[in-house]
Every structure is written in structure tokens, then in C-alpha cells.
Amino acid sequence: MSRIKNTLAALAAQGKKGLIPFITAGDPNPEQTVEFMHALAKGGADVIELGVPFSDPMADGPVIQRSSERALARGVTLKRVLADVARFRETDDKTPVVLMGYANPIERMGAEAFAQAAKQAGVDGVLVVDYPPEESEAFSATMRASDIDPIFLLAPTSTDERIAAVGKIASGYVYYVSLTGVTGAANLDVSRIASKIPAIKSHVPLPVGVGFGIRDAQTARAVAEVADAVVIGSRLVQLLEEAPPETAAASLTSFIADIRTALDSAK
């Protein structure tokens, strides 16, 4: 059983919901990435999604796009991200880490080489935004052979066929994009999320994490009442963009602790 599955199953057994924060590796300062990961865990993160910087992050809004640009300008590569995960693992062997990004850096390394390097670093899952599930059976098998969960996105526009295709090859959890558009968008409609979850559950025997548009404790709590986990990214990246370097980690811990409290009060 993977670290992700163990973690989310333990939360479900306690009647709790998962908290999955996202930050971009290397932003705003590559030397602080591991510090930020520990800050998230300290605040109550159950799984950490670590963004791999990419030059054309097509699913991401302007906040995360800027974070990728800053990280790339500072020389952050996929190999550097894996090294950061390995450093994190030196003192935290409990918190699952998911790499989230795009196909190009993985394909340049090669899927098998990436899987081996990711396993050695201590990566638990990988979400490749631009790998459609219908074309990802071989990739998913390669990841699972290295004990890495292949995680996929679903959206309000996902058909039953697409959901079923994800159900056949995904593991760990699935990430439901709560609205059409890019990360950081607004106008979150919790009732529409609630109406889609049963269709996903009918095809996918995994926890459902919901993200996009979640920016505060109130919204996180509302989403947690209909989902298994809450994913929050753009707001954290914006926080790091604005916070002084010397207080950034503490700000992350405080923000995540507030979200954790809100989730624990969800029905």
C-alpha cells in the first residue's frame, strides 16, 4: 500500500478530509523549497503537491505561470526537484509527495529513468497534466512498477468514458478540477461539485481531491463536505510571491493550519 493510499485511508477511517497544498519547486528561492515543504507538513498537510517548473504551463493561471518563470530563471530543473524531494525525505518519511507538471521534462529524461529516479528520491505520485488517460496505460504501468501512483485530472466536462478510462489506470487519488478554466480562477460552485462526485465515484474507486478556485478556509470547508480532499495551490504560490523571505515559511504554516482547522470542522 502506497504512502498516499495509507494516508488518505487513515483520514477516512477517522472521518477526516485530506489537505493537499501545492507549491512550485524553486519559487521564489530554490534554496527554500525543502524548508517550505516542511512548513506545509508542520501546518497539517496530508499530501504535498510539488510543481515541476515548465515554460508553457497551459493549465495554470498567471500566478503559477509566474512562479514557473521565476523558478526556470533560477535554473530549476526536474533533476533539481527530485534532489529537493530526496532532501525532504532525510527528515520526513511520512508525508506523501506528488510531482505535478507536464510531459516534456519527463520525456526528455525518459519515463523509465524518471520512474527510477523518482522512486529513489522518495516521490509517491505523479500528475502529468498533458497526458490523456486514453494514451497513458504504458506510462501508468511504468510508474506503478516503481511504486509511484499515477494521478489524473478530471473536469466538469469529463464524459463517463473519460472518467472510466481514468478509473482503469489511476491510483492514489484523482484530482477533480472544480471549474473550467485555469488555476486561480474564481466563481466556485460547490453544488455543481457535489453533483459531479457521484459520477466519478461510480467509475473510480479512489479518493477524490478537488482543486482550482479554493482560496480560503471557508471555501475549503465547503468543498471538504462533498469531497475526500481539498487541493489548494494558487493562493499559496501568491502568498510566497508576496511574503518576505524570512517569514515565508511561517506564513505557509499558519495559512495551512487555518485550512486544516476548517477541514476538521467539515461534516
C-alpha positions in Angstrom: 0.0 0.0 0.0 1.4 3.4 -1.0 2.1 6.3 1.3 -0.7 8.2 -0.4 -3.2 5.3 0.0 -2.2 4.8 3.6 -2.6 8.4 4.4 -5.9 9.0 2.8 -7.3 5.7 4.1 -6.3 6.6 7.7 -8.0 10.0 7.3 -11.2 8.4 6.0 -11.2 6.0 8.9 -11.1 9.0 11.3 -13.8 10.8 9.4 -11.4 13.5 8.2 -10.7 15.0 4.9 -7.3 15.3 3.2 -5.4 18.6 2.7 -3.2 18.7 -0.3 -1.3 22.0 -0.8 0.6 22.8 -4.0 3.8 25.0 -4.3 6.1 25.4 -7.3 9.5 23.9 -6.7 12.2 26.6 -6.8 10.0 29.6 -6.2 10.6 32.2 -5.1 14.0 30.9 -3.9 15.3 27.4 -4.8 17.2 27.2 -1.5 13.9 27.4 0.4 11.9 24.7 -1.3 12.6 22.0 1.2 12.0 24.5 4.1 8.6 25.3 2.5 7.7 21.6 2.2 8.4 21.1 5.9 6.4 24.2 6.7 3.4 22.7 4.8 3.7 19.4 6.7 4.0 21.2 10.0 0.8 23.1 9.3 -1.1 20.0 8.7 -0.7 19.0 5.0 -1.6 15.4 4.3 0.0 15.2 0.8 2.3 17.8 -0.8 2.0 18.5 -4.5 5.2 19.9 -5.8 5.1 21.7 -9.1 7.8 21.0 -11.6 8.5 24.3 -13.4 7.7 24.3 -17.1 7.9 27.0 -19.8 4.4 26.5 -21.1 2.1 25.6 -18.1 -1.1 25.6 -20.1 -3.4 24.6 -17.3 -2.1 27.2 -14.9 -3.3 30.8 -14.4 -1.0 33.8 -14.2 0.1 33.3 -10.6 1.5 29.8 -11.1 2.8 30.8 -14.6 4.9 33.5 -13.0 6.2 31.1 -10.4 7.4 28.7 -13.1 9.1 31.5 -14.9 10.9 32.6 -11.8 12.0 29.0 -11.0 13.2 28.4 -14.5 15.1 31.7 -14.5 16.9 30.4 -11.4 17.9 27.2 -13.1 15.4 24.8 -11.5 15.2 21.5 -13.4 13.4 18.2 -12.9 16.6 16.8 -11.5 16.8 19.6 -9.0 13.2 19.0 -8.0 14.0 15.3 -7.4 17.0 16.3 -5.3 14.7 18.5 -3.2 12.4 15.6 -2.6 15.4 13.5 -1.5 16.5 16.2 0.9 12.9 16.4 2.3 12.9 12.7 2.8 16.0 12.9 5.0 13.8 14.1 7.9 10.2 13.3 6.7 9.5 9.8 5.6 5.8 10.1 6.3 4.3 12.9 4.2 3.5 11.8 0.6 4.9 13.9 -2.2 3.3 14.2 -5.6 5.1 15.8 -8.5 2.7 17.8 -10.7 3.8 19.1 -14.1 4.0 18.5 -17.8 5.2 15.8 -20.1 8.2 17.4 -21.7 10.7 17.2 -18.8 9.7 13.6 -18.2 10.0 12.6 -21.8 13.4 14.3 -22.1 14.6 12.1 -19.1 12.7 9.0 -20.3 9.8 7.5 -18.5 11.7 4.6 -17.0 14.7 6.7 -16.0 12.3 9.2 -14.4 10.4 6.5 -12.5 13.6 5.0 -11.1 15.0 8.4 -10.1 11.6 9.5 -8.6 11.4 6.3 -6.6 14.9 6.7 -5.3 14.2 10.3 -4.3 11.0 9.3 -2.4 8.3 10.5 -4.7 4.9 8.9 -4.1 2.8 10.1 -7.1 3.0 12.0 -10.3 0.4 14.0 -12.1 1.2 14.9 -15.7 -1.3 17.5 -16.9 -0.9 16.8 -20.6 -1.0 13.0 -20.5 -4.5 12.0 -21.6 -5.6 8.8 -19.8 -6.5 7.1 -23.1 -2.9 7.3 -24.1 -1.3 6.7 -20.7 -1.6 2.9 -20.0 2.1 2.3 -20.6 3.2 5.3 -18.6 0.9 4.4 -15.7 2.3 0.8 -15.7 5.8 2.2 -15.6 5.0 4.4 -12.6 3.2 1.6 -10.7 6.2 -0.7 -11.3 8.3 1.8 -9.3 5.6 2.1 -6.6 4.6 5.6 -7.8 0.9 6.4 -8.1 -0.2 7.8 -11.5 -2.7 10.6 -10.7 -5.1 12.1 -13.3 -7.2 15.2 -13.7 -11.0 15.1 -14.2 -13.1 18.2 -15.1 -16.7 19.3 -15.2 -16.6 18.5 -18.9 -15.3 14.9 -18.4 -17.5 12.3 -20.1 -18.4 9.0 -18.5 -16.0 7.4 -21.0 -13.1 9.7 -19.8 -13.9 9.0 -16.2 -14.0 5.3 -16.8 -10.6 5.5 -18.6 -9.1 7.3 -15.6 -10.6 4.7 -13.3 -8.7 1.9 -15.1 -5.2 3.3 -14.7 -5.2 5.8 -11.9 -4.1 5.1 -8.3 -3.6 7.2 -5.2 -6.4 9.7 -5.8 -7.9 11.6 -8.7 -7.8 15.4 -8.9 -11.2 16.9 -9.9 -10.8 20.4 -11.4 -13.8 22.2 -9.8 -14.4 24.6 -12.8 -13.4 25.1 -16.4 -10.5 27.4 -16.9 -7.1 27.8 -15.4 -5.7 27.6 -11.8 -6.6 30.6 -9.6 -10.0 31.1 -11.3 -13.0 32.2 -9.2 -16.7 31.6 -9.1 -16.6 28.2 -7.3 -19.9 26.5 -7.2 -19.9 23.8 -4.5 -23.3 22.4 -5.5 -22.0 21.6 -9.0 -19.0 19.9 -7.5 -21.3 17.8 -5.3 -23.4 16.8 -8.3 -20.4 15.5 -10.2 -18.7 13.5 -7.4 -21.2 10.5 -7.6 -20.5 10.1 -11.3 -16.8 10.0 -10.6 -17.1 7.6 -7.7 -19.2 5.2 -9.9 -16.2 4.7 -12.1 -13.1 5.5 -10.0 -12.5 3.5 -6.8 -10.2 6.2 -5.3 -10.5 9.3 -3.1 -11.4 12.4 -5.0 -9.4 15.6 -4.3 -10.9 18.9 -5.5 -8.9 21.9 -6.5 -8.9 25.1 -8.6 -10.6 28.2 -7.1 -10.1 27.3 -3.4 -8.5 30.3 -1.7 -9.6 30.4 1.9 -10.7 28.4 4.9 -14.4 28.9 4.3 -14.3 27.7 0.7 -12.1 24.8 1.7 -14.5 23.7 4.4 -17.4 23.8 2.0 -15.6 21.7 -0.6 -14.5 19.2 2.1 -18.1 18.5 2.9 -18.5 17.0 -0.6 -15.0 15.7 -1.5 -12.4 13.4 0.1 -9.6 16.0 -0.1 -9.1 19.7 -0.9 -6.2 20.9 -3.1 -5.1 24.5 -2.8 -2.3 26.0 -4.9 -2.6 29.5 -6.4 -3.3 31.1 -3.1 -0.1 29.5 -1.6 2.0 30.5 -4.5 0.7 34.0 -4.3 1.5 34.1 -0.6 5.1 33.1 -1.3 5.2 35.7 -4.1 4.3 38.4 -1.6 5.8 37.3 1.7 9.3 38.5 2.9 11.8 35.5 2.6 12.5 35.4 6.3 8.8 35.0 7.2 7.6 33.0 4.2 7.8 29.5 5.8 6.0 30.7 8.9 3.3 32.2 6.8 2.8 28.9 4.9 2.5 27.0 8.2 0.0 29.5 9.6 -2.2 29.5 6.5 -2.2 25.7 6.2 -3.0 25.4 9.9 -6.1 27.6 9.4 -7.2 25.4 6.4 -6.6 22.3 8.5 -8.8 23.6 11.3 -11.6 24.4 8.8 -11.4 20.9 7.2 -11.6 19.2 10.6 -14.8 21.1 11.3 -16.4 19.9 8.0 -19.3 17.5 8.2 
